[in-house]
Amino acid sequence: MGDFDAHKIRNICILAHVDHGKTTLADHLIAATGGGLLHPKMAGKLRFMDYLDEEQRRAITMKSSSIALHYKDYSINLIDSPGHMDFCSEVSTAARLSDGALILVDAVEGIHIQTHAVLRQSWIEKLTPCLVLNKIDRLIYELKLSPMEAYNRLLRIVHEVNGIMSTYKSEKYLSDVDSLLAGPSGEVDYENLEFIEDDEEDTFQPQKGNVAFVCALDGWGFGISEFAEFYASKLGASSAALQKALWGPKYFNPKTKMIVGKKGVEGGSKARPMFVQFVLEPLWQVYQSALEPDGNKGLLEKVIKSFNLHVPPRELQNKDPKIVLQAVVSRWLPLSDAILSMVVKCIPDPIAAQSFRISRLLPKREVLYDAVDSSIIAEADLVRKSVEICDSSPEAPSVAFVSKMFAVPTKMLPQRGPNGEILNNYSDENGSSLKPVASAKAGDVVAIRGLGQHILKSATLSSTRNCWPFSSMAFQVSPTLRVAIEPSDPADMTALMKGLRLLNRADPFVEVTVSSRGEHVLAAAGEVHLERCIKDLKERFAKVSLEVSPPLVSYKETIEGHTSNALDNLKSLRRGSDYVEKTTPNGRCDVRVQVMRLPPALTKVLDESADILGDIIGGKLGQTNRCAKAGFKHFTR
């Protein structure tokens, strides 16, 4: 790892909504550039990055995991992340370690709630994003769309994603303006003030190469540039000109052999954009020739000869047409080349990325006390500058950010002998392993052993004490599901406490507390997250049988002064400023809460009807009669 120049390193993560194809995409990248860790035929089936048994059983990713790939002369550190909302903290840790992100969107399902979340996370962490539209094949044989209908659908998705990014840009611009107007005159810190250029340029533009169209399951994908290079000689145009024309309302006039707008094309409403004519229609024809009974079987042979593809005869003679199709298309439009060439071209190396990420990672702090030694401030500024330029010189300070802690079995750690030689290098049944490296330069992603007793969840490591800590990671949600845990056998309490400490370190999002009644309370993001935490406690960390309570709900009450009538209450709600205001973690909503006393007439009715209401609720909910009565009395205090 230390042999790679920082300019040849790319640190990327894969972000998407659940089941949009992140792990399948990672499988194909590993099969192509992972040094033989995964056979290409197993890509998409093995789910190599899902190393936990629970992940394989549920077929969803629960933990972010990293792997080093080698593409041409580049080292690519790839981090796969979960798509389920319960594990959004893993997305935060993956984004912090990356310089760019592959944003996957299902071409059939489109934009989902977690797509919004990961786009915002990449924006907050100042990552350079690339868009990957996955499951293009479903548009052909499942939805049976025509090439023109598929183009309109893809165009709409790209437009929607760009609209989301434009919203974040506008929020940042307005926030910067507000901070400028609110600050004292002459005291504005222009270095930390980052205005967004008002150029209205879309973030994702296929013609610029940062959008890919793929089918991760079958292992094929392409960008605009692949087709632009192919058609350049055939159409007598430069590949650069074709790349600009192969997306959007650009048309090819066969008579004049000119690229024109919609007004200059003949054929009126029947005219097709160049992306439809030269990209989607040939792809549709290949699919139809392979999958339809009366398809043109000779078309596949034509594709093989035109692109000089090497397809084994036994794959072409397979009776399953899908296998034949996959064998041809995956060699015609290899997925790994489309994605990794886009990564190398569009995502910056660590040195270039730090120049605009430094304000997020190490924002400049204001020193409030004049008595601080100026040499300390100078050294802290030097450390910040070294991080910004990825200084790898011997005299530069060593700084690292620990984004998360891993609980790894001792047998998986490489063991060294008395002379420093590696005695064994353990691999699990999937081939996953940890390989020791002699050194790591600025920009690398590595694992460090031996910090378990010193770090709880995340930390900044530095060779000098005069270093500002890295900024805290942003989490989209807060742990809200709380349960009390105790061992089935009271003699196992010590093992439970030890297991809770290990779980608290291993999971960046879980919260472990002790209630006022002495109960050990575990807080998780949701039901799936809680189930995995309980399973980890039972099988990995505590290794004891547990008793888990139903979810704990906190009841709160307050005392409010007397108000003359209900009308005054409504007026105060509309005009008053005596309220509590909170912003949701994703920053999209502001919630205002104001507590008012119930009208006396309603309180009287509830008191007098407590028995009747209790009987009604008791008849529906079984043995909750007593709880309902107590709840009404509590409500009217």
C-alpha positions as CSV (number, residue, x, y, z in Angstrom):
1,M,0.0,0.0,0.0
2,G,2.8,2.3,0.8
3,D,4.2,1.9,-2.7
4,F,1.4,3.8,-4.4
5,D,1.7,7.5,-5.1
6,A,-1.1,9.5,-3.5
7,H,-2.2,10.7,-7.0
8,K,-2.9,7.1,-7.9
9,I,-5.2,6.4,-5.0
10,R,-9.0,6.7,-5.0
11,N,-11.0,6.3,-1.9
12,I,-14.7,5.6,-2.7
13,C,-17.8,4.3,-1.0
14,I,-21.0,2.9,-2.5
15,L,-24.2,4.6,-1.2
16,A,-27.8,3.7,-2.1
17,H,-31.2,2.8,-0.8
18,V,-31.6,-0.8,0.4
19,D,-31.8,-3.5,-2.4
20,H,-30.6,-1.1,-5.1
21,G,-27.6,-3.3,-5.9
22,K,-24.6,-2.0,-3.9
23,T,-23.2,-5.3,-2.8
24,T,-23.8,-6.9,-6.2
25,L,-21.9,-4.1,-7.9
26,A,-19.0,-4.5,-5.4
27,D,-18.9,-8.3,-6.2
28,H,-18.2,-7.6,-9.9
29,L,-15.6,-5.0,-9.1
30,I,-13.8,-7.5,-6.8
31,A,-14.1,-10.3,-9.3
32,A,-12.4,-8.1,-12.0
33,T,-9.7,-6.4,-9.9
34,G,-9.5,-8.2,-6.6
35,G,-6.6,-10.4,-7.4
36,G,-8.5,-13.6,-7.7
37,L,-10.5,-13.3,-4.4
38,L,-13.8,-13.9,-6.2
39,H,-14.5,-15.9,-9.4
40,P,-16.5,-13.9,-12.0
41,K,-19.2,-16.6,-12.1
42,M,-19.8,-16.1,-8.3
43,A,-20.2,-12.3,-8.6
44,G,-23.6,-11.2,-7.5
45,K,-24.3,-14.5,-5.8
46,L,-21.7,-14.7,-3.1
47,R,-22.2,-11.2,-1.7
48,F,-18.5,-11.1,-0.8
49,M,-18.6,-7.9,1.3
50,D,-21.4,-9.2,3.5
51,Y,-19.1,-11.1,5.9
52,L,-21.6,-11.6,8.8
53,D,-23.8,-14.7,8.9
54,E,-26.8,-12.4,9.7
55,E,-26.1,-10.3,6.6
56,Q,-26.1,-13.5,4.4
57,R,-29.3,-14.8,6.0
58,R,-31.2,-11.5,5.6
59,A,-29.6,-10.7,2.3
60,I,-29.0,-7.1,3.4
61,T,-25.8,-5.3,4.3
62,M,-25.5,-4.3,8.0
63,K,-21.9,-3.3,8.4
64,S,-19.8,-1.2,6.1
65,S,-16.7,-3.2,4.9
66,S,-13.6,-2.2,2.9
67,I,-11.4,-3.8,0.4
68,A,-8.3,-2.7,-1.7
69,L,-8.6,-3.1,-5.4
70,H,-6.0,-2.6,-8.2
71,Y,-7.2,-1.2,-11.5
72,K,-4.5,-0.6,-14.1
73,D,-1.9,1.4,-12.1
74,Y,-4.4,2.8,-9.5
75,S,-5.1,1.6,-6.0
76,I,-8.8,1.9,-5.2
77,N,-10.1,1.6,-1.6
78,L,-13.7,0.5,-1.9
79,I,-16.1,0.7,1.0
80,D,-19.5,-1.0,0.7
81,S,-22.2,0.5,3.0
82,P,-25.7,-0.6,4.2
83,G,-28.8,0.8,2.6
84,H,-31.3,0.1,5.4
85,M,-32.2,3.2,7.5
86,D,-31.4,1.4,10.7
87,F,-27.7,1.3,9.8
88,C,-27.3,4.8,8.5
89,S,-24.4,5.3,11.0
90,E,-22.4,2.9,8.9
91,V,-23.0,5.2,6.0
92,S,-21.6,8.1,8.0
93,T,-18.4,6.2,8.9
94,A,-17.9,5.1,5.2
95,A,-18.5,8.6,3.9
96,R,-15.9,10.1,6.3
97,L,-13.1,7.8,5.0
98,S,-13.9,8.4,1.3
99,D,-13.2,11.2,-1.2
100,G,-15.9,10.2,-3.6
101,A,-19.2,8.2,-3.7
102,L,-21.0,6.0,-6.1
103,I,-24.7,6.9,-5.8
104,L,-26.7,3.9,-7.0
105,V,-30.3,4.3,-8.1
106,D,-32.7,1.5,-9.2
107,A,-33.9,2.5,-12.7
108,V,-37.3,0.9,-12.0
109,E,-37.9,2.0,-8.4
110,G,-36.3,5.4,-8.8
111,I,-35.6,7.8,-5.9
112,H,-36.3,6.5,-2.4
113,I,-36.1,8.0,1.1
114,Q,-32.6,6.6,1.7
115,T,-31.4,8.0,-1.6
116,H,-32.2,11.4,-0.2
117,A,-30.3,10.5,2.9
118,V,-27.1,9.3,1.2
119,L,-27.1,12.3,-1.2
120,R,-27.2,14.6,1.8
121,Q,-24.5,12.6,3.6
122,S,-22.2,12.9,0.6
123,W,-22.9,16.6,0.4
124,I,-22.2,17.1,4.1
125,E,-18.9,15.3,3.9
126,K,-18.0,17.1,0.7
127,L,-17.6,14.0,-1.4
128,T,-17.4,14.0,-5.2
129,P,-20.4,11.9,-6.3
130,C,-20.9,9.8,-9.4
131,L,-24.4,8.5,-10.4
132,V,-24.9,4.8,-11.3
133,L,-28.3,3.9,-12.7
134,N,-28.7,0.2,-12.0
135,K,-31.0,-2.5,-13.2
136,I,-31.4,-1.2,-16.7
137,D,-32.2,-4.7,-17.9
138,R,-35.5,-4.6,-15.9
139,L,-36.7,-1.8,-18.2
140,I,-36.3,-4.2,-21.2
141,Y,-37.7,-7.6,-20.2
142,E,-39.7,-6.8,-17.0
143,L,-41.4,-3.4,-17.8
144,K,-41.1,-4.0,-21.5
145,L,-40.5,-0.3,-22.2
146,S,-39.5,0.9,-25.6
147,P,-36.1,2.6,-25.9
148,M,-37.8,6.0,-26.1
149,E,-39.8,5.3,-22.9
150,A,-36.7,4.0,-21.1
151,Y,-34.8,7.2,-22.1
152,N,-37.6,9.4,-20.7
153,R,-37.5,7.4,-17.5
154,L,-33.7,7.7,-17.1
155,L,-33.9,11.4,-18.0
156,R,-36.4,12.0,-15.3
157,I,-34.3,10.1,-12.6
158,V,-31.2,12.1,-13.5
159,H,-33.3,15.3,-13.3
160,E,-34.7,14.4,-9.9
161,V,-31.3,13.6,-8.5
162,N,-29.9,16.9,-9.8
163,G,-32.9,18.6,-8.2
164,I,-32.1,17.2,-4.8
165,M,-28.4,18.3,-5.1
166,S,-29.6,21.7,-6.2
167,T,-31.6,22.0,-3.1
168,Y,-28.6,21.3,-0.9
169,K,-26.6,23.9,-2.9
170,S,-29.3,26.5,-2.3
171,E,-29.4,25.7,1.4
172,K,-25.7,26.2,1.7
173,Y,-25.8,29.4,-0.3
174,L,-28.5,30.9,1.8
175,S,-26.8,29.7,5.0
176,D,-23.6,31.5,4.0
177,V,-25.5,34.7,3.2
178,D,-27.2,34.6,6.5
179,S,-24.0,34.1,8.4
180,L,-22.4,37.0,6.5
181,L,-25.4,39.3,7.2
182,A,-25.5,38.3,10.9
183,G,-21.8,38.7,11.6
184,P,-20.3,41.9,13.0
185,S,-19.1,44.3,10.3
186,G,-15.5,43.7,9.4
187,E,-15.2,40.4,11.2
188,V,-16.2,38.0,8.5
189,D,-14.0,34.9,8.1
190,Y,-13.8,34.7,4.3
191,E,-11.6,31.6,4.4
192,N,-14.3,29.5,6.0
193,L,-17.1,31.2,4.0
194,E,-17.9,29.1,1.0
195,F,-20.2,30.5,-1.6
196,I,-21.7,28.2,-4.2
197,E,-21.2,29.6,-7.7
198,D,-24.6,30.6,-9.2
199,D,-24.0,28.8,-12.4
200,E,-27.0,26.4,-12.2
201,E,-24.9,23.6,-13.5
202,D,-26.2,20.1,-12.8
203,T,-24.1,17.9,-10.6
204,F,-24.7,14.8,-12.7
205,Q,-24.2,15.0,-16.4
206,P,-23.9,11.9,-18.5
207,Q,-22.0,13.8,-21.2
208,K,-19.4,14.7,-18.6
209,G,-18.8,11.1,-17.7
210,N,-20.0,11.0,-14.1
211,V,-23.2,9.0,-14.9
212,A,-23.1,5.2,-15.7
213,F,-25.9,3.0,-16.9
214,V,-25.5,-0.6,-15.6
215,C,-26.9,-4.0,-14.9
216,A,-24.9,-5.1,-11.9
217,L,-26.5,-8.6,-11.7
218,D,-25.4,-9.5,-15.3
219,G,-22.1,-7.6,-15.0
220,W,-22.4,-5.0,-17.8
221,G,-22.5,-1.3,-17.8
222,F,-21.4,1.7,-19.9
223,G,-21.0,5.5,-19.9
224,I,-21.5,7.9,-22.8
225,S,-17.8,7.9,-23.6
226,E,-17.7,4.2,-24.6
227,F,-20.3,4.7,-27.3
228,A,-18.8,8.0,-28.4
229,E,-15.5,6.4,-29.1
230,F,-17.2,3.6,-31.0
231,Y,-19.3,5.8,-33.3
232,A,-16.6,8.5,-33.9
233,S,-15.1,6.8,-36.9
234,K,-18.5,5.5,-38.2
235,L,-20.1,8.9,-38.2
236,G,-17.1,11.0,-39.1
237,A,-17.2,13.1,-35.9
238,S,-14.8,13.5,-33.0
239,S,-15.5,11.5,-29.9
240,A,-15.6,14.7,-27.8
241,A,-18.4,16.1,-29.9
242,L,-20.3,12.9,-29.8
243,Q,-20.0,12.6,-26.1
244,K,-21.7,16.0,-25.7
245,A,-24.4,15.0,-28.2
246,L,-25.3,11.5,-26.9
247,W,-27.4,12.9,-24.1
248,G,-30.2,15.4,-24.2
249,P,-32.3,16.8,-27.1
250,K,-29.6,16.2,-29.8
251,Y,-30.5,14.5,-33.1
252,F,-28.5,13.0,-36.0
253,N,-29.5,14.1,-39.5
254,P,-28.5,11.1,-41.8
255,K,-28.7,13.2,-45.0
256,T,-26.4,16.0,-43.9
257,K,-24.6,13.8,-41.3
258,M,-24.8,16.7,-38.9
259,I,-25.8,16.8,-35.2
260,V,-28.8,19.2,-34.9
261,G,-31.4,20.3,-32.4
262,K,-35.0,19.2,-32.5
263,K,-36.0,22.0,-34.9
264,G,-33.3,21.0,-37.4
265,V,-34.3,17.3,-37.7
266,E,-36.6,15.8,-40.2
267,G,-39.3,13.4,-39.2
268,G,-41.1,15.5,-36.6
269,S,-42.4,13.6,-33.6
270,K,-40.8,10.3,-34.9
271,A,-37.3,11.6,-34.5
272,R,-35.3,10.0,-31.7
273,P,-32.6,11.5,-29.6
274,M,-29.1,10.2,-30.4
275,F,-29.0,8.4,-27.0
276,V,-32.0,6.4,-28.0
277,Q,-30.9,5.8,-31.6
278,F,-27.2,4.9,-31.0
279,V,-27.2,3.6,-27.5
280,L,-30.5,2.1,-26.3
281,E,-31.9,0.7,-29.6
282,P,-28.8,-1.5,-30.2
283,L,-28.9,-2.7,-26.6
284,W,-32.6,-3.5,-26.9
285,Q,-32.0,-5.4,-30.1
286,V,-29.3,-7.5,-28.5
287,Y,-31.7,-8.4,-25.6
288,Q,-34.6,-9.2,-27.9
289,S,-32.5,-11.3,-30.2
290,A,-31.3,-13.4,-27.2
291,L,-34.5,-13.7,-25.2
292,E,-37.3,-13.7,-27.7
293,P,-38.1,-17.1,-29.4
294,D,-38.2,-15.4,-32.9
295,G,-35.2,-13.1,-32.2
296,N,-32.4,-12.6,-34.7
297,K,-29.8,-15.0,-33.3
298,G,-27.3,-13.9,-35.8
299,L,-27.1,-10.5,-34.1
300,L,-25.2,-11.9,-31.2
301,E,-22.6,-13.4,-33.5
302,K,-22.3,-10.0,-35.3
303,V,-21.7,-8.3,-32.0
304,I,-19.0,-10.8,-31.1
305,K,-17.2,-10.3,-34.4
306,S,-17.6,-6.5,-34.5
307,F,-16.0,-6.1,-31.1
308,N,-13.6,-9.0,-31.3
309,L,-15.1,-10.6,-28.2
310,H,-13.7,-13.9,-26.8
311,V,-16.7,-15.9,-25.6
312,P,-16.2,-19.6,-24.8
313,P,-18.3,-21.8,-27.2
314,R,-19.8,-23.8,-24.3
315,E,-21.3,-20.5,-22.9
316,L,-22.8,-19.7,-26.4
317,Q,-24.3,-23.2,-26.6
318,N,-26.0,-23.0,-23.2
319,K,-29.7,-23.8,-23.4
320,D,-30.5,-20.9,-21.1
321,P,-30.8,-17.8,-23.2
322,K,-30.1,-15.5,-20.2
323,I,-26.7,-17.2,-19.7
324,V,-25.9,-16.7,-23.4
325,L,-27.0,-13.1,-23.2
326,Q,-24.9,-12.4,-20.1
327,A,-21.8,-14.0,-21.6
328,V,-22.0,-11.7,-24.6
329,V,-23.1,-8.4,-23.1
330,S,-20.7,-8.6,-20.0
331,R,-17.8,-8.9,-22.5
332,W,-19.1,-6.3,-24.8
333,L,-19.7,-3.7,-22.0
334,P,-17.7,-4.9,-19.0
335,L,-19.1,-3.4,-15.8
336,S,-15.8,-3.0,-14.0
337,D,-14.2,-1.0,-16.8
338,A,-17.2,1.3,-17.0
339,I,-17.3,2.0,-13.2
340,L,-13.6,2.1,-12.4
341,S,-12.7,4.3,-15.4
342,M,-15.4,6.7,-14.3
343,V,-13.9,6.6,-10.7
344,V,-10.4,7.3,-12.0
345,K,-11.6,10.2,-14.2
346,C,-14.2,11.9,-12.1
347,I,-13.3,11.3,-8.4
348,P,-10.3,13.2,-7.1
349,D,-7.2,11.7,-5.5
350,P,-6.7,12.3,-1.8
351,I,-4.5,15.4,-2.3
352,A,-7.0,17.1,-4.6
353,A,-9.9,16.1,-2.4
354,Q,-8.4,17.5,0.8
355,S,-8.3,21.0,-0.7
356,F,-12.1,21.3,-0.5
357,R,-12.8,18.8,2.2
358,I,-10.5,20.4,4.8
359,S,-13.2,22.9,5.9
360,R,-15.4,20.0,6.8
361,L,-12.8,17.7,8.3
362,L,-10.7,20.3,10.2
363,P,-12.7,23.6,10.3
364,K,-10.8,26.6,11.6
365,R,-11.5,27.2,15.3
366,E,-11.6,30.5,17.1
367,V,-9.3,30.8,20.1
368,L,-11.2,32.5,22.9
369,Y,-8.3,33.0,25.4
370,D,-5.5,35.4,24.6
371,A,-3.2,33.6,27.1
372,V,-2.8,30.6,24.8
373,D,0.8,30.3,23.7
374,S,1.2,31.5,20.1
375,S,3.6,28.6,19.3
376,I,0.8,26.1,20.1
377,I,-1.6,27.8,17.7
378,A,1.1,27.9,15.1
379,E,1.8,24.2,15.4
380,A,-1.9,23.4,15.2
381,D,-2.1,25.5,12.0
382,L,0.9,23.6,10.6
383,V,-0.9,20.3,11.3
384,R,-4.0,21.5,9.6
385,K,-2.0,22.6,6.6
386,S,-0.2,19.2,6.5
387,V,-3.5,17.4,6.4
388,E,-4.8,19.7,3.7
389,I,-1.9,19.0,1.3
390,C,-1.5,15.3,2.3
391,D,2.1,15.9,3.3
392,S,4.0,12.6,3.4
393,S,7.5,14.1,4.2
394,P,9.4,12.6,7.1
395,E,9.2,15.9,9.1
396,A,5.4,16.2,8.7
397,P,3.2,15.3,11.7
398,S,1.3,12.0,11.5
399,V,-2.5,12.4,11.7
400,A,-5.2,9.8,11.3
401,F,-8.9,9.7,11.9
402,V,-10.5,6.6,13.4
403,S,-14.1,6.5,12.0
404,K,-15.2,3.3,13.7
405,M,-14.0,0.3,15.7
406,F,-14.1,-3.3,14.5
407,A,-14.6,-6.3,16.7
408,V,-12.3,-8.8,15.0
409,P,-11.5,-12.4,16.2
410,T,-7.9,-12.7,17.3
411,K,-7.4,-15.6,14.8
412,M,-8.1,-13.2,11.9
413,L,-5.2,-10.8,12.9
414,P,-1.9,-11.5,11.2
415,Q,0.5,-13.0,13.8
416,R,4.3,-12.1,13.8
417,G,7.2,-14.2,15.0
418,P,10.1,-13.1,17.1
419,N,11.9,-11.7,14.1
420,G,8.9,-9.9,12.7
421,E,8.0,-12.6,10.1
422,I,4.3,-13.4,9.5
423,L,3.5,-16.8,11.0
424,N,0.0,-17.1,9.5
425,N,-2.5,-15.1,7.5
426,Y,-6.0,-16.4,8.4
427,S,-8.8,-16.3,5.8
428,D,-12.4,-17.1,6.4
429,E,-14.5,-19.3,4.2
430,N,-15.2,-16.4,1.8
431,G,-11.5,-15.6,1.4
432,S,-11.7,-12.4,3.5
433,S,-8.5,-11.6,5.4
434,L,-6.4,-8.8,6.9
435,K,-3.0,-8.3,5.3
436,P,-0.2,-6.4,7.2
437,V,1.5,-3.5,5.4
438,A,4.9,-2.1,6.1
439,S,3.8,1.5,5.8
440,A,0.9,3.8,4.9
441,K,1.1,7.2,3.2
442,A,-1.2,10.1,3.5
443,G,-4.5,9.3,1.7
444,D,-4.5,5.6,2.5
445,V,-7.3,3.7,4.3
446,V,-5.9,1.2,6.8
447,A,-6.9,-0.8,9.9
448,I,-4.9,-0.3,13.2
449,R,-4.9,-2.9,15.9
450,G,-4.4,-2.4,19.6
451,L,-6.6,0.7,20.2
452,G,-9.5,-1.0,21.8
453,Q,-8.6,0.1,25.3
454,H,-8.1,3.7,24.3
455,I,-10.9,4.6,21.9
456,L,-14.7,4.3,22.4
457,K,-16.1,4.9,19.0
458,S,-14.1,7.4,17.0
459,A,-11.0,9.5,17.6
460,T,-8.3,11.7,16.1
461,L,-4.7,10.3,16.3
462,S,-1.8,12.7,16.1
463,S,1.9,12.6,16.7
464,T,1.6,16.0,18.4
465,R,-0.8,17.1,21.1
466,N,-1.2,20.5,19.4
467,C,-3.7,19.2,16.8
468,W,-7.3,20.1,16.5
469,P,-9.6,17.1,16.6
470,F,-11.4,16.2,13.4
471,S,-15.1,17.3,13.3
472,S,-17.7,14.9,14.5
473,M,-19.5,12.7,12.0
474,A,-23.1,13.6,11.1
475,F,-25.8,11.0,11.7
476,Q,-29.1,11.1,9.8
477,V,-31.2,9.8,12.8
478,S,-30.8,9.2,16.5
479,P,-31.2,6.0,18.4
480,T,-34.9,5.9,19.5
481,L,-35.7,2.2,20.2
482,R,-34.8,1.5,23.9
483,V,-35.0,-1.8,25.7
484,A,-33.8,-3.1,29.1
485,I,-31.4,-6.1,29.1
486,E,-30.5,-8.5,31.8
487,P,-28.9,-12.0,31.8
488,S,-31.2,-15.0,32.2
489,D,-28.8,-16.2,34.9
490,P,-27.9,-13.4,37.4
491,A,-24.4,-15.0,37.7
492,D,-23.7,-13.9,34.1
493,M,-24.0,-10.2,34.9
494,T,-20.3,-9.7,34.6
495,A,-20.2,-11.2,31.2
496,L,-23.2,-9.1,30.1
497,M,-21.4,-5.9,31.2
498,K,-18.3,-6.9,29.4
499,G,-20.3,-7.7,26.3
500,L,-22.1,-4.3,26.4
501,R,-18.8,-2.5,26.5
502,L,-17.6,-4.4,23.5
503,L,-20.8,-3.8,21.6
504,N,-20.7,-0.1,22.5
505,R,-17.2,0.1,20.9
506,A,-18.0,-2.0,17.9
507,D,-21.2,-0.2,16.9
508,P,-20.9,3.5,16.1
509,F,-24.5,4.2,16.7
510,V,-25.7,2.1,19.7
511,E,-26.0,3.7,23.1
512,V,-25.6,1.8,26.4
513,T,-26.8,3.4,29.6
514,V,-27.9,2.5,33.1
515,S,-31.3,3.7,34.1
516,S,-32.3,5.3,37.5
517,R,-33.6,1.9,38.5
518,G,-30.3,0.2,37.7
519,E,-31.4,-1.5,34.5
520,H,-28.9,-1.8,31.6
521,V,-30.6,0.0,28.7
522,L,-29.7,-0.5,25.1
523,A,-30.8,2.1,22.5
524,A,-30.8,1.3,18.8
525,A,-31.9,2.9,15.6
526,G,-34.8,0.5,14.8
527,E,-36.1,-3.0,15.1
528,V,-33.6,-4.6,12.6
529,H,-30.7,-2.8,14.3
530,L,-31.8,-3.9,17.7
531,E,-32.2,-7.5,16.6
532,R,-28.6,-7.5,15.3
533,C,-27.3,-6.0,18.5
534,I,-29.0,-8.6,20.6
535,K,-27.7,-11.4,18.4
536,D,-24.2,-10.0,18.6
537,L,-24.5,-9.8,22.4
538,K,-25.7,-13.4,22.7
539,E,-23.2,-14.9,20.1
540,R,-20.1,-12.8,20.0
541,F,-19.6,-10.4,22.9
542,A,-21.4,-11.6,26.1
543,K,-22.1,-15.2,24.9
544,V,-24.9,-15.6,27.5
545,S,-28.6,-16.0,27.4
546,L,-30.5,-12.7,27.7
547,E,-33.9,-11.4,28.8
548,V,-35.0,-8.4,26.7
549,S,-37.9,-6.1,27.8
550,P,-40.5,-4.6,25.6
551,P,-39.5,-1.2,24.1
552,L,-39.3,1.5,26.8
553,V,-41.4,4.6,26.4
554,S,-40.7,7.7,28.4
555,Y,-43.6,9.6,29.8
556,K,-43.2,13.3,30.4
557,E,-45.5,15.9,32.0
558,T,-45.4,19.6,32.7
559,I,-47.2,22.4,34.6
560,E,-48.6,25.4,32.7
561,G,-50.2,28.5,34.1
562,H,-54.0,29.2,33.9
563,T,-55.3,30.7,30.7
564,S,-58.7,32.3,30.6
565,N,-60.2,30.4,27.7
566,A,-59.5,28.1,24.7
567,L,-59.6,31.0,22.3
568,D,-56.7,32.7,24.0
569,N,-54.8,29.4,23.8
570,L,-55.2,29.3,20.0
571,K,-54.1,32.9,19.7
572,S,-51.0,32.3,21.7
573,L,-50.2,29.3,19.6
574,R,-50.3,31.3,16.4
575,R,-48.6,34.5,17.7
576,G,-46.5,33.5,20.6
577,S,-42.8,32.7,20.5
578,D,-42.8,30.5,23.6
579,Y,-42.2,27.2,21.9
580,V,-39.6,24.6,21.5
581,E,-38.1,24.3,18.0
582,K,-36.1,21.4,16.7
583,T,-34.7,20.6,13.2
584,T,-34.9,17.0,12.0
585,P,-31.5,15.3,11.5
586,N,-31.7,15.5,7.7
587,G,-32.3,19.3,7.9
588,R,-35.4,19.2,5.8
589,C,-38.0,19.9,8.5
590,D,-38.4,22.3,11.4
591,V,-40.8,21.1,14.2
592,R,-42.3,23.5,16.7
593,V,-44.0,22.3,19.8
594,Q,-46.0,24.4,22.3
595,V,-47.6,22.9,25.4
596,M,-51.0,24.3,26.4
597,R,-53.4,23.4,29.1
598,L,-56.5,21.4,28.0
599,P,-59.8,23.2,28.4
600,P,-61.4,22.5,31.8
601,A,-64.5,21.1,30.2
602,L,-62.5,18.4,28.4
603,T,-60.6,17.5,31.5
604,K,-63.8,17.1,33.5
605,V,-65.3,14.8,30.8
606,L,-62.1,12.6,30.8
607,D,-62.1,12.4,34.6
608,E,-65.8,11.5,34.8
609,S,-65.6,9.0,32.0
610,A,-62.4,7.2,33.0
611,D,-64.2,3.9,33.8
612,I,-66.2,3.9,30.6
613,L,-63.2,4.7,28.4
614,G,-61.2,2.1,30.3
615,D,-63.8,-0.6,29.6
616,I,-63.9,0.4,25.9
617,I,-60.1,0.2,25.6
618,G,-60.0,-3.0,27.7
619,G,-62.4,-4.7,25.3
620,K,-60.1,-4.0,22.3
621,L,-56.7,-4.4,23.8
622,G,-57.2,-7.2,26.3
623,Q,-55.7,-6.6,29.7
624,T,-54.8,-2.9,29.3
625,N,-57.8,-1.6,31.2
626,R,-55.8,-0.7,34.3
627,C,-53.0,0.9,32.2
628,A,-55.6,3.0,30.3
629,K,-57.2,4.3,33.5
630,A,-53.8,5.2,34.9
631,G,-52.9,6.9,31.6
632,F,-56.0,9.1,31.8
633,K,-55.4,10.1,35.3
634,H,-51.8,10.9,34.4
635,F,-52.9,12.9,31.4
636,T,-55.1,15.3,33.4
637,R,-52.7,16.2,36.1
